[in-house]
Structures are given as C-alpha cells and as structure tokens.
Amino acid sequence: MEIAFMPLTALLVYTVIDFYKLSIPGAGTIWHRLIPILSLALGGIIGLGLYFLVPEIVMSPTTGSAIVKGAISGLGATGCNQVIKQFQKPD
C-alpha cells in the first residue's frame, strides 16, 4: 500500500497547484514563481495529514519522515508539470 503514497500525494499537489494557477492571472508574477515552494509545503502538509489519517499508506516511523516524503512528492508534481510543458512546446 505504501507504493500509492507518493503518486497520490503528487497527484493531489498537481491538482491543487493547477487550480491555483488558474485562479492567479498573469504568468511570471511573484505568485507564479512561488509554485515550487508552495508544492513543497503542500506536499509536506499532505504527507503529515495522511500520516495521521491513513498511517498504513505512509509507512513512516516518524512524522518528520512523512513530511519529507510528502514534500518530495510535491516537488515531483512540479517536475511532472514541467515535463508536460516541455512536450507541448513546438519544435
């Protein structure tokens, strides 16, 4: 069950950040440049929340490791977004 934790967290962060980008107009503003930091923080919060709500999916011995796993997953969501953007660019 632990294998689902990181993709689930990344998917949740990706979805929230996508809605965030739609609600804040103007690409390149300070609010858009903060997206990686927001993804990191949101992933950590989700990791901590899942640690207490569904501990068998996180499989972390401490809250700190759950936060780190979630934060890494959040950054992974940002990386996935960039991969998708690069493939959509015309040659």
N, C-alpha and C positions, 0 to 999 in steps of 0.2 A: 504493500500500500504506500510505502514511502516514495516510490518512484513517481507517484502522481503529484507529490507536493510541489516540486519546483515548476513543472509545466502549468499546474493550476495557478500558482502564485503569479507566474509570468503572464498568463492569460488575463487574470484579474487586473494586474497592473496595466497591461497593454490597453485593456478596455477602458479603464478609468482615465488614463492619460489621453486616449483618443477623444473621449468626451471633453476633457479639459482643453485640448487643442481646438475643438470646435467651438467652445464657449469663449475662448480668448482670441479675438481677432488680431490680425497683424503678425505674420511670421517674422521672426527676427527680433521681436521685442524682448525685454528682460524676462518676461513671464514665460516665453517660449525657450529661452536659453537655460532656464532653471529646470527643464523637464528631466534631465538625468538625475539631478539631486532629488527632485520630487519622486521619481521612480524608485530611487534607492530608499528613501524614507517610507514610502508607501509599501514597498516590498517588506521592509522590516516590521512595519505595523501589522501587515497581513500575516507574516510569519509568527509574530508574537500572539496574535489573535487565534490562529489555528493551533498553536501550541497549547492554549488553554481550552479551546472548544473541541478540537479533534486531535488529541495528542498522539494517537496511533498513526496518523498520516504524516506527522512531522518527524517522529522518531529521533528527537534531540534530547540529550541528557539534561541540558540547562536552557534557560530562557535566552541566554546570550547566543548560544549556537543556533537557536530557532530564529532569532533576529538576523544573524549573519546569513543564514541560508535564505531567508526571505529577501534580504537586501540584495544578495547576489542574483536571485531570481528577478527582482525588479530591474536591475541593470541589464539582465538578459532580455527583458521585454524591450528596453530601449535599443539594444543591439539588433533585435529582430526587426524593429521598425526601420532601422537604417538599412538593413539588408533589403527589405521590401522596397524602400525608396530608391535604392541604387538600381534595382532591377527594372523599375518603372521609368528610369531616365532614358531618353532617346540616345542612340549611339552617336 
